Amino acid sequence: MLSRFSEGLSGNLDMWVVFGVAAQVAFTARFIVQWIASERQGRSVVPVAFWYLSLVGSFGLLVYAIVRADPVFILGQSAGSIIYVRNLMLIYSHRGEERS
């Protein structure tokens, strides 16, 4: 069973699968970044890098979903991207207020 899985995986490994895996790695890395930042602060924090990794990973997965023509995946990733952009907008608008 394991050999059949690895044969199927290697047979399906194309540029888009590599792209999709890279996007998923970026999306997953956001949790590692958030965990490390929280450990350093000794409390739960969400660093700006979390939102950038969310956006990069989500956008990459959206492109992958469009190429694969998966409507469920497309809907899920497109909705998240709006939230990530909005959080970055809020962060940067708030930073401008702090400098004034």
Summary of the structure (lengths in Angstrom):
residues: 100
radius of gyration: 17.3
end to end distance: 63.1
largest distance: 63.1
contacts: 256
relative contact order: 0.11
helix: 87%
strand: 0%
